[in-house]
C-alpha cells in the first residue's frame, strides 16, 4: 500500500479504530527498531518530531564548533569508560541506550564542519578518534551493540574512506599515507569487514603512480621495522597479531605493485613474504585475490607452478581450474562448479 492510499484509508476510521490500529502496529515493531526510528518521540510529541526531522545541514552550521569538540571528547571518554553500558553517575540510565543517536549526530556534525578550512584538521582528528572508538567497540564491551558501525548505519569502509580522503586533501603524502595504513594495521574490524577491503579502499585513493610507489616504500619500511623488532622467530608459530600485521603489509605491497602493472614481481613478493601454516593455504589466498581481480593468465600460471612444486590445491581451486580450461574465463558464480 502506498502512503497516499494509507492516508485515504485512515480518513475512513474513527478515533477508537485508529487507536486500536496504532497499538497493534506498535506491538509488532521490535524495540530496537522503535528506538532506532524514535517512534516513542513521534508519539509523545509529533510536532516536535516533525521539526526535528525537517532540520537541514544548515542547522549544523549554527552549532558552536567549540561545543561540538567538547561533546565529541565527552562521548569518547565516557564510551571508553563503559559509561553507556554500566551503572554510573555520569550518564543517566535512560540516556545510555541513546548512544547510537548521539554517535550518529556527532559524526554528521563533524563531517558538516570538515568542509570549513579553519576546522578541517580538527575535524579529521575527531573523526579518527571516533573511528578508533567504533573499531574498539567492535571487540569490546563499550556499547550495548558490539557492531557500532552497523548500529549507527555507517559502514566501516565508508567511514574509513571519508577519513582518508579528508586527510589526503590537506596533509602531506607521507603523513596521510602512513596514518591511513596504520588505521588498518592497528585497529579492529567489524564482523563483516575484512582488512583487505580497507586496503582496496586505500589503494583507490592512490590515483597517481608516484603515490603508489611511495605507498610501497612506506609499507616496505614498516615491514622491515616489524621483522627487525621480532628478530629470529619461527614463522610457523608466530603470534597471530604479528602474523596479521605482517600479512596486511605484504598484501598492500602485492595489490599496489599489481596496480602498477608489476604482476610478476607482486606475485613473487607475495609467495616469499606471506606467512601461512601451509603452502596450500597460501596458494588458495593468492588464487582468490587473482580471481577477484579477474587476472586469468596470472591465476593459471600460479596454479600450474604450484603443481610443479607438488603443492596440492584444495578442491575448490581444482574445480575452478578445470572450469577455466574448458571456458577460458572465470565463472560468474562458483555455484556452477558444483552443478
Number of C-alpha atoms within 10 A of each C-alpha: 5 6 8 8 9 10 10 10 10 13 10 9 12 9 10 8 11 14 12 11 13 11 10 11 10 14 10 9 12 10 12 10 10 15 16 14 12 13 16 13 15 13 11 10 10 13 11 12 16 12 9 10 8 10 10 9 12 9 11 18 12 8 12 9 16 8 10 16 16 11 14 19 15 11 21 19 13 15 20 16 14 19 20 25 19 15 12 12 8 9 16 12 15 8 10 19 17 13 18 20 16 17 20 15 14 20 20 14 19 22 20 17 21 18 13 11 10 10 13 20 17 15 24 21 13 21 23 20 15 20 21 18 21 28 22 19 23 22 15 15 17 22 22 17 16 19 21 26 25 16 16 18 10 14 17 23 20 13 16 20 18 15 21 22 15 19 21 18 11 12 12 10 16 13 12 19 23 14 15 21 21 14 18 21 18 12 16 19 22 22 13 9 13 14 18 15 13 21 22 15 16 22 17 13 15 19 9 10 12 10 17 22 16 15 24 20 13 17 23 16 13 17 20 12 12 14 14 10 9 11 9 8 10 8 12 11 10 15 11 9 11 14 16 16 17 22 19 21 23 24 23 23 25 25 25 26 21 17 15 13 11 13 17 13 13 20 18 12 16 21 17 9 14 20 19 17 11 10 16 15 14 17 21 16 14 21 21 14 16 20 16 11 12 13 15 16 12 16 21 16 10 17 21 15 12 16 11 9 8 9 15 15 21 12 9 12 17 14 15 18 20 12 16 16 11 8 9 12 15 18 14 7 7 12 8 11 15 8 5
